[in-house]
Each structure stands twice: as C-alpha cells, then as structure tokens.
C-alpha cells in the first residue's frame, strides 16, 4: 500500500505574499486601536508604532512575540510577525495603552495585549483580499495530481475563513485545511513528549544559534501534527517562517521546507539548512523537486 505524504503548507506568507499586504494590515490595526480601544489620535499612534518598529529592528534577536511569558517567534521572521511584535512592544511600552487594552479585554484567554493583537490580526486579514504568490496554484495542482502526495493548508486562523480565501484559486477540488493550530500558544508547564528532541538543546529550547534559542513547548501545535499522522501518513511542513511552524516539526522528525522571501533572516536559513531534514526553496515552483530530494 502506498503511504500518503501530507504536504502541510502554511497559508499566510507561503501561499500568499504577506509582504505586499502588511502595510494595509498595520493601517487597519492602528485605526481600530485608535478609534475603538485607546481613544488617541491616529497620528500619535502611527508615530509610536514607527518608534517601536525601529527599536525592534535595531536588535531583532532581543525582541519577539511573547505568549504566556514564553517567546513564540522572533520579530524579524516574517512581515506579519514584525507587525504583531511591533504592536505588542508599542502597547506594553506605554502604561496608559496597556491599561486601556486591559479594560477592553477584561476576560482575556491569554492576556489582554495578546488577545487584542490576535483579534486585530484575524479581523484585519479577514478584510484583505489574498495576494497569492507566483506559482502557488500550480504547486497545489501538482501536489493534488501526484498519486502519493496530498496538500493540506496550515493556519492559526479558523479553517472556514481560510477555505473562503482558497476559493479565489478556482481549484476543482476543496483543499483540506488544518486550522486553529495555535503555533504561538506557548505552554511553559508542558513537558516535551518522548521523541521530541533536536541538537543542540537547552531544556525545552533548540539553540538555533547562540542568539536564537527556540522554545518548543507548543502543545496545541504538537497535538495537531500528531493527529494528522495518526492514519500512518508521512508529513512534511512548508512555511515562510521558522520558529512557529518549523522548529517543532524538525524536533518531531518531520521534514521542514522554508520558503525564502524578501524578509527571511539569514539566521533562519542557516538553522534550517543545518538540519538533515531541513530544506530551503526560493519559490513555490521549487517544492516538487525538493520533496523528491528529501525522498518523500
């Protein structure tokens, strides 16, 4: 019997060109904050955003998106993640902003700032028309037509939202979506399961390099990946960013393919290429050959 390879492809930034949409997303987020949460002039908020962004990019290895007190991603790994971490830095850096967010999100699932940023992201991206990368549709068709490969779309968003976006590709079949995976949901009290290991490690952290320890304690994402291979399928994950979607699969023995983009930092490229199951592609068109090189 042929073992099916499920090719798990991240939506935002991998199928879509998020670098072309991030400015619009940031504008929508700042407008919503100014009018609905903080009650401050938009021009003031834009200046605060630009100041926070410059501070992050001045030392990106020192800044990232924190959830439950643990680092989910470094700020320079993606266009959307830079916007997310800039908003976090801006809101946490001003006591009056943080207090206003706490009033707006009194029953937060994580903490008020994280919940606010999540809400801004999901609302903002829902209002954007996806801009698909060159070759994205052709890549999905080739995977679907392969007798032993099955594309599966990965997202932290709800599956129904992404399924609506995928309609724009005008495919002749419905792409399955692995949604609400919460790659960012850090669980500091969660012990890594047996078989989750990567070298070099420091406790639950993979030391991608001396400046970039990556926390692997992503319980919900682990469970989503583990369920996906319950039927005996082999997996490979393809994404444009590293810490959230890529590090844990490699630690689970699942191949990871990083799509190099205009915003991909060198440290991510080096970390992926240093692992025997890691690969880097320069375009969607390169994926088929890379899967063959991996022997999957």
PyMOL commands that set and color helices and strands:
alter all, ss='L'
color gray80, all
select helices_A, chain A and resi 11-15+18-20+22-38+42-58+60-62+79-92+95-104+112-126+136-145+159-169+219-228+247-251+266-273+284-294
alter helices_A, ss='H'
color red, helices_A
select strands_A, chain A and resi 5-10+64-67+70-74+149-154+176-178+201-202+205-207+213-215+234-239+255-259+278-281
alter strands_A, ss='S'
color yellow, strands_A
deselect
rebuild
show_as cartoon
